[in-house]
Each structure stands twice: as C-alpha cells, then as structure tokens.
C-alpha cells in the first residue's frame, strides 16, 4: 500500500504553525510498512484542495489528511472527499451527541455551525469519534482507495490515529512492524555506531538504526513479522547482543528519559537526594521534580551561585574557594557532601563550572564543569569539558550528573 | 509572485526529522508578501523529484527547495533544477575553497565526492556560499521562473536565507512587509483579543493579528510599505494605541521572553535576587540563570521541597506550617522574606503549591499555587489557580512569578 500525507490549512502555509502531524504520521506509517512518497500542504481553498486530493489519489492508494474538519465554511476536507468518492453526507446522531459532550465539558453553548461537524458519508465509511475535540474523524474506503481524515490539532490526531486509524490499517497489512528503542547515554551517535557497526551491517530483519537525540543516542530495532510475538522473538536476541556491546551506557528501553529513570531508581531504592547547583542553576532539581511523587525522596536543592552561598548553605570552606577556586574538583566534592549532610539526604549531587559566554580563562575555559557525587559516606568528583553555548553546557552537565547517579544506583547498589 | 516550498529528503518521508524549514520559509515568504499555495515533501528519488519540480513550476513562479545538495549520488536537487533550466554545471573554485575551509575547521579530510558540491550552473545563477556547512546554495533565474536551492540543516538554511536569498527576493517585491510583535503577559489570547477587537477590525494596513504562545499572548502588527521607515511610521501609532489599551500587560516588543526581560531589569536596577521554590522545583532559578551575566544579581536559590528545608533554610516557622499548611499565603510570604534575608538579597521570590497529580484536597486542589514576593522590606503573596498537568502548572507558576516581579520592577521602582 502506498500512502500520501495531506495537511489542509492556510495557517500552515503562512508558517503560523509547525506541521508536527506530518512527522508523526510518517513515522507511524513507516512502522506499519506503508510507503509514503509525498507529503503535501494545501490551504483552505476549495479548488486547490480538490485538485490536490485528486492528484494524491492518482499516485497513492491511501491518503491521510489532517485539518479542514472544523465548523466553518472554510473547512472543506470532508465535503471534498465525499465528492471524490461520490458519497452523500448525512447527520450522525452519535457524532452530534459527542460534540455536545465536548461543549458541556468546556461549559460553552454549542453553536449551530458545529452541527456541520456531525455530518458523515452515508455509506462505505467509518466514523472515528473524537474524545478530545469537536471534529469526528472519518475513514472512507471504496474501489481500492482509502481516505483517512483526521482533525488538525496534534492532541486530537495522535489518540485518534493510535486507537482507531492504526488498527484499521494494521488489519490490511500482512506483516506488522514492531520497534524497540534502546537509549544510550554518554556515548555520541557516531561512537555508538562504530561500536555496533558489524551488528547493524549483519542485520536485515530486524533492522538496527542509530539516531541522535539531544544529549543521548538511540538505537531503533525494527522487526517485520506476522505478529507482535514473532517480532519480539526476532528483536530479543538483537537487543541482548547490543546491550552486551554497549554495557552500562544503555540506560533504558522505550519512551522515557534520564530524569524519569533516575527518579524511578531513587524511589525503588528509597534513597533520599539533595542537589547543590552552581552552573546548572536549578536544572537538575527542576528535572527531578518533573516526576510525580518525587517528594518522597527529593529533600531539597540549593542553587548556590555565589561563593557566600556555597559557604553558608553548604559549608564549603573559604580556604577551598581561595586555593582551588569555585570551579574545582575540591569545591564540587565539598558541595556534594555539604548538601547531603545539611539536608540529611543519602545522596548529594553538585555541579560547578564555567557556562559562559564570559568568565572563561586559559586554565578554566568555558565548558569546564566539575560534578560531585556524595553517596554512602564517600564523595567523588569528575571533570567534564562540554561544547556548545551557555544553555547547551548547562543541559549537558545536567544530563551527565543524572547519568552518573543512574550508573551508581543501577550498578553499585 | 507565487511561491512553492519543496523539501527534498527521504528522512522527512520516514518521519525521522521534523520539517521546521517549511515553517520558517513560509513565515519569511509571508512577511515578504509572497503567496505560498503549496508545500511539498518528496524523497531522494530522481523521477519523483523531477516530476514534483516540474509540477511546482506549472503553478508557481518561485520554488524554494531545501535538502538534496549533499555529496552523495542520492543528492539530486541541483542536477534536477539545472536540467529543468537547461543549464550546465561547472566547477566553482570559490565554492570548492569554502568547502575546504569547512573541512579544515572540522579537522577532517575532504573526500573526493565533496567536489560534487562545488559544481554550480554556468549561467543565470547566483551562488550562495555557505559559512555553516559544505553545500553552497544556488539561485537560478531564467524565463520568469526562479529556483532558490537551500541546504537541509536548519542551522544552514536560516542564515543563508536571511543574508542571501531574502535580499534577492526583497528587491523583486515592490512593497516590503515589516512586523512588530507585542508580547502580552497574564492575559489569555481570547481576553486580549476582546480588549482590542475594535482596533483589530478597524485596521487594514497595518494589520493586527493576535496569537497565543505557551503562557503568553502575542499581537503581531504588520505594515505593507515602500520601506522600513514608512512601515514604522504606520506601525508606531498602532503600537501606542494597543499599549494604551493593554497597559502593564505588554511586557516587551520583539523576540524575547519573560526571564530575559526580568534579568535585564534586575541588572539595570542593580537589584539582587534570591529564590525559594517549592512546587516550581528550581525552574525559576533555572530560567533566570539562562541569562548570561546574571551572576551579578542572582545570589542563590533554594528548592525547599520538604517542610524541614523550609524551616531550616528559610526560617519558616513550624507554627505557620502547622496552622496554615505548607501551601498557604503565610508560608509563601515567610519563604520569600526568609530567602531574601538569609541570602542578603534585595528581592526574594517564593512559590508553594500543589502541582499534582496527587496531593490535592477539596480545600487545596491541584493547581493552587501561592507566590510570595519580598521587596524593599515589604512582603506580599498572591493566590493563583492554574489548569493543566503537573508540568504545565509548574511552568505557569514560574511565568506568573516572573511576571509579577517584572511589573514591580517596571512600575514600582
């Protein structure tokens, strides 16, 4: 099956919004083994929309549209598609009820033109009721052609595709494509690729694809199989081989992130933590606090930007600051121990560095960061050199601090 | 002039990357007064690329492409365009030198296939040398049709378009379109729109367009004029009228954000600040610390998540915590005063609230946040109710805290 993704909306042509739906749908279709040759964006213009839809069906079996299902006269996706398929639009009582539910939830009066959204093709179609907005989605299938019409807002598109359109399409595909992602920390994408290149090259099913995300590298293992069980049977040994090669750098599988994994480990091991931050300026605390329920283990954080704060809040010695400097291994260690002890926490983590753009010297250049870690009575510090601008340096220091802690918790219990 | 945006790259069709270039270019073309009717994405496939380019020129005078200028055999945008225009590709020595410079900078050997990138059309073209990557951009103009070929990576696209393609296009446009953005805090988009609706409706040049961004609302005033000076003459009185209507809610003009404006005010007024955060968990500190040079005024922050930390670090009274609770106006005030006094800062700002998803009660539901502000010996607190999930609530509390401080600094000096 060959597909085309068609986004309808003048706001996209004006650059007012970013077409994230196209990326989401492209990725989902690739995972289903459905080829996409073109993506198109067209405005809310009846003639151009019609031409584009006909053109799309001249080269594709499946067209997935986003947008143009709203209540105004501008919104014409459904009308244009019904014309193409020669279907009449009729009122769907359940769709109307659903729209009413959404209006009730918002505490607003339903207007007359919202009734338009409850009209659906009389035959050859499936209505995808919308729990997150007023526009129902619609599938029409006829004469070997399929159109799947989704609303515009991503928060409506994603659940509707996931729960309704994807199962519809999966049934038509002989094979299913199942992916598993390994998340790799503190190894760059190209270094990671070099470490597993022979494994990547040796594989055709599952395939292994490396890619980079801010601060981490990912490996996506994708198996083509009859069902999920068979796919997992194909993926399991590859995942084991990759993990054996990459060792402790593989920090998790699937959709997650470093702060979530660290928070989970802290909660599972019932270890309390306190954070002392200089160059990261509250980012470590802020990321950990994203995790609901973290208050059970997160005692407190101190953003000790000034030397005074480092001494007063954490007990860093004046002598250390004078002799070694605020950005030093020694200060990082005293900060980590100081925050753990003053907070009464099991673990103390600390950062001090030169985030720039000013303040770098030959000895201590921009990008130099020391991370201190106090755990079970011992304290250590590591030196890092990060590239990038002020905020990249802060982000990288935050990630490295959390990754170091993750390794401790995971492997040195 | 009518334009079409054409992105070339299989990675877009697979959903591996997001097409941010299309949004950027769409917005820039709209600002130049150039209409865009279609955006298309096509893979690295010679036949489909050729068809798409010919189709685009059948309905547009100007085609802007991104991608497909790389060194591999897959990269065919330049070759396809040269064919369309009947132009021969020849080696451009300066382009070759530039590519060599980029390789030297990366400390890598230039490979033979990178020479391909230095070939440009012999006639009717302009080479846009690339300071940020190996692929030069190219403009071909012939027989009333223009193609502007840009590389793929946004960090190369934006400066090349801005410095080279945009001036080329601006010269062809009789009128120029100049925009000014007013940033409005703590008033929702629809409330803002209602406040200035008559002004919006009364205007045709400049136009006034409201739109929403996370946590703030924007008003874009766009004038069509012969030059920037005339545009500004048209915009000035409208900006004045809008500001008179919206008052202190207008916190800045142009590309900026709340933390930048607050940081600038603190530095200009030489006022030192310290932050005590409970529910925002370090986010206020982290945002302020984004601003380079903030260390002159930012003394420290405390993420006092536990009651113990609130008492020990900030001197919040045990009695207050017992009688009023950790989430209360009284606690917020004691936190704000406590952090200012213990840090020796002019200003203390504090947050305490229920970020959820757990921990809400009938009296103190999820979303309830108190913000405390200590300034010049007086302390106040305000109660807020924020909607959304845990992270939205934290983001909104952070924004409101900074906005309150901004109003103080701007209007109560």
Interface residues (C-beta under 8 A of the other chain):
Chain A: X12 X13 X14 X15 X16 X17 X18 X19 X20 X22 X23 X24 X25 X26 X27 X28 X29 X30 X36 X37 X38 X39 X40 X41 X42 X43 X45 X48 X52 X211 X275 X277 X280 X281 X282 X283 X284 X285 X286 X288 X289 X290 X292 X293 X295 X298 X299 X300 X301 X302 X303 X304 X305 X306 X308 X309 X312 X313 X342 X343 X344 X356 X357 X358 X390 X391 X394
Chain B: X12 X13 X14 X15 X16 X17 X18 X19 X20 X22 X23 X24 X25 X26 X27 X28 X29 X30 X36 X37 X38 X39 X40 X41 X42 X43 X45 X48 X52 X211 X275 X277 X280 X281 X282 X283 X284 X285 X286 X288 X289 X290 X292 X293 X295 X298 X299 X300 X301 X302 X303 X304 X305 X306 X308 X309 X312 X313 X342 X343 X344 X356 X357 X358 X390 X391 X394
